[in-house]
Amino acid sequence: MCQIQIDLATVVIAALLNMVICFLWYSKWLFGPIWMKLQKVKMEEHNKMSLLYGFITSLVIAYFLAFFEASLGVTTVTDGMFVGFCLWLGFAATTQISSVIWCKAPFQLFALDTGCKLLSFLVMGGVIGA
């Protein structure tokens, strides 16, 4: 079995970029007000622990993107973005659509959430692939 090299600094940078993308995506300047209305939550319901859990989740996603890209021998931004897209389509989008199918969540909520994930996976995949 060959040794897979993962640059942990790049993983942390990709995770931080994911956090920034999500912060901006769900901010009051972009889709935050629509998302809060559809999700029926108030901004005050989130706390510092939400940020910690979000960063841990971001690290896990970035690490596995790096793992798959290293396993596939990805060395370009474009190929990294393609891997990110494939992982988003195969896992994130298909998992998130279940809330629409089974819980009757609004499709618009799915589109907002999965749109953020798509952008994040593309950016993280590209950064890791570079």
NORWO-V501256 format. One line per field, one symbol per residue. psi: psi as a letter, one per 40 degrees, with the letter a starting at -180 (. if undefined). A space follows every 50 residues. Layout:
psi=???
//
This chain:
psi=hihhhhhddddddddddddddddddeiedbedddddddefiideeiaddd dddddddddddddddddddddefheiddddddddddddddddddddeddd ddefihddddddddddddddddddddddd.
//
